[in-house]
Amino acid sequence: MSYGNSSPRSVSKTRCDVQIRWMIRRDMSEVLDIERQCFEFAWSEEDFLCCLRQRNCIGMVAERQERIVGFMIYELLKSQLHVLNFAVAPWSRRQGVASQMVEKLVNKLSQQRRQEISLEVRETNLAAQLFFRSQGLHADGVLRGHYEDTEEDAYVMRYQLYPDDEQILPFVPRNRIARIGEDYDAEAA
Ligand SMILES: CC(C)(COP(=O)(O)OP(=O)(O)OC[C@H]1O[C@@H](n2cnc3c(N)ncnc32)[C@H](O)[C@@H]1OP(=O)(O)O)[C@@H](O)C(=O)NCCC(=O)NCCS
């Protein structure tokens, strides 16, 4: 299933002023509060710590007036950033917090020579699907029974820095002799 292409990300009507920074140990209780308010099957503190102990896992928070209003956990893979967990506090939604965090992530792509953001979203989580679509991600696959808790399917959603038609293809040198050979083969066929 597809929601469209990587069209320019829409800019929220109202964007509140947030500071986006790395997550630190002291943020954990506020992050856990948000996690519990957002998800029926919430990550435990141990889940967060276990994840953040991995060298390739990064925690990001959005802070507003000294209060955490959103967080994102993502991992650095070879050619992509993979989002593992992401939420905005219910009282801070529809104010552009999540879009500012996605924007931050997109900016990291070119800096880090990675070209893609990917994530899985529950089939029933329409709000998140609409949000990610508004940010230029598109759904390009289904993982059947992906979630152990409910055996729900997941949609895989991706953002590509260079959508297929704009991709910079590697330069393959071709010399004159090779070209003549190809022309000869074509004529002979
Ligand atoms: C999905 C989520 C992160 C969006 O956070 P947010 O800060 O409210 O998003 P933004 O304000 O940046 O929204 C930007 C745009 O996304 C779209 N959007 C966001 N939430 C939407 C919703 N509930 N329904 C429809 N469109 C929505 C809109 O186009 C919105 O722009 P607009 O407000 O100008 O119409 C938030 O709803 C959330 O935390 N949900 C629960 C946790 C979750 O599902 N996480 C994702 C797991 S994969």
The ligand as an SDF file (V2000), in Angstrom:
LIG
                    3D

 48 50  0  0  0  0  0  0  0  0999 V2000
    1.8140   11.2110   15.7300 C   0  0  0  0  0  0  0  0  0  0  0  0
    2.2630   12.3260   16.6860 C   0  0  0  0  0  0  0  0  0  0  0  0
    3.7450   12.0930   17.0520 C   0  0  0  0  0  0  0  0  0  0  0  0
    2.1110   13.6850   15.9770 C   0  0  0  0  0  0  0  0  0  0  0  0
    2.6010   14.7020   16.8390 O   0  0  0  0  0  0  0  0  0  0  0  0
    2.1850   16.2710   16.7330 P   0  0  0  0  0  0  0  0  0  0  0  0
    3.1930   17.0480   17.4560 O   0  0  0  0  0  0  0  0  0  0  0  0
    0.7580   16.4140   17.1360 O   0  0  0  0  0  0  0  0  0  0  0  0
    2.2900   16.5080   15.1580 O   0  0  0  0  0  0  0  0  0  0  0  0
    2.3840   17.9420   14.4150 P   0  0  0  0  0  0  0  0  0  0  0  0
    1.6680   18.9850   15.2240 O   0  0  0  0  0  0  0  0  0  0  0  0
    3.7870   18.1910   14.0600 O   0  0  0  0  0  0  0  0  0  0  0  0
    1.5140   17.6150   13.1130 O   0  0  0  0  0  0  0  0  0  0  0  0
    1.9270   17.9810   11.7970 C   0  0  0  0  0  0  0  0  0  0  0  0
    0.8560   17.5720   10.8180 C   0  0  0  0  0  0  0  0  0  0  0  0
    0.6480   16.1370   10.8620 O   0  0  0  0  0  0  0  0  0  0  0  0
   -0.7310   15.8470   10.6190 C   0  0  0  0  0  0  0  0  0  0  0  0
   -1.3230   15.2620   11.8310 N   0  0  0  0  0  0  0  0  0  0  0  0
   -0.7900   15.2110   13.0670 C   0  0  0  0  0  0  0  0  0  0  0  0
   -1.6290   14.5820   13.9240 N   0  0  0  0  0  0  0  0  0  0  0  0
   -2.7120   14.2480   13.2010 C   0  0  0  0  0  0  0  0  0  0  0  0
   -3.9420   13.5960   13.5180 C   0  0  0  0  0  0  0  0  0  0  0  0
   -4.2220   13.1570   14.7540 N   0  0  0  0  0  0  0  0  0  0  0  0
   -4.8520   13.4190   12.5320 N   0  0  0  0  0  0  0  0  0  0  0  0
   -4.6140   13.8600   11.2730 C   0  0  0  0  0  0  0  0  0  0  0  0
   -3.4620   14.4940   10.8980 N   0  0  0  0  0  0  0  0  0  0  0  0
   -2.5320   14.6790   11.8580 C   0  0  0  0  0  0  0  0  0  0  0  0
   -1.3920   17.1840   10.2980 C   0  0  0  0  0  0  0  0  0  0  0  0
   -1.2680   17.4080    8.9130 O   0  0  0  0  0  0  0  0  0  0  0  0
   -0.5150   18.1460   11.0780 C   0  0  0  0  0  0  0  0  0  0  0  0
   -0.5670   19.4880   10.5840 O   0  0  0  0  0  0  0  0  0  0  0  0
   -1.7610   20.4820   11.0760 P   0  0  0  0  0  0  0  0  0  0  0  0
   -1.7960   20.3790   12.5760 O   0  0  0  0  0  0  0  0  0  0  0  0
   -1.2800   21.8140   10.5720 O   0  0  0  0  0  0  0  0  0  0  0  0
   -2.9980   19.9730   10.4330 O   0  0  0  0  0  0  0  0  0  0  0  0
    1.3690   12.3590   17.9790 C   0  0  0  0  0  0  0  0  0  0  0  0
    0.0160   12.3480   17.5920 O   0  0  0  0  0  0  0  0  0  0  0  0
    1.6040   11.2150   18.9290 C   0  0  0  0  0  0  0  0  0  0  0  0
    2.4890   11.2720   19.7900 O   0  0  0  0  0  0  0  0  0  0  0  0
    0.8040   10.1390   18.8340 N   0  0  0  0  0  0  0  0  0  0  0  0
    0.8700    9.0230   19.7850 C   0  0  0  0  0  0  0  0  0  0  0  0
    2.1610    8.2540   19.6820 C   0  0  0  0  0  0  0  0  0  0  0  0
    2.3650    7.6860   18.2980 C   0  0  0  0  0  0  0  0  0  0  0  0
    1.4330    7.2250   17.6500 O   0  0  0  0  0  0  0  0  0  0  0  0
    3.6330    7.6950   17.8540 N   0  0  0  0  0  0  0  0  0  0  0  0
    4.0200    7.1890   16.5610 C   0  0  0  0  0  0  0  0  0  0  0  0
    4.3480    5.7460   16.6930 C   0  0  0  0  0  0  0  0  0  0  0  0
    4.8910    5.0850   15.1490 S   0  0  0  0  0  0  0  0  0  0  0  0
  1  2  1  0
  2  3  1  0
  2  4  1  0
  2 36  1  0
  4  5  1  0
  5  6  1  0
  6  7  2  0
  6  8  1  0
  6  9  1  0
  9 10  1  0
 10 11  2  0
 10 12  1  0
 10 13  1  0
 13 14  1  0
 14 15  1  0
 15 16  1  0
 15 30  1  0
 16 17  1  0
 17 18  1  0
 17 28  1  0
 18 19  1  0
 18 27  1  0
 19 20  2  0
 20 21  1  0
 21 22  1  0
 21 27  2  0
 22 23  1  0
 22 24  2  0
 24 25  1  0
 25 26  2  0
 26 27  1  0
 28 29  1  0
 28 30  1  0
 30 31  1  0
 31 32  1  0
 32 33  2  0
 32 34  1  0
 32 35  1  0
 36 37  1  0
 36 38  1  0
 38 39  2  0
 38 40  1  0
 40 41  1  0
 41 42  1  0
 42 43  1  0
 43 44  2  0
 43 45  1  0
 45 46  1  0
 46 47  1  0
 47 48  1  0
M  END
$$$$
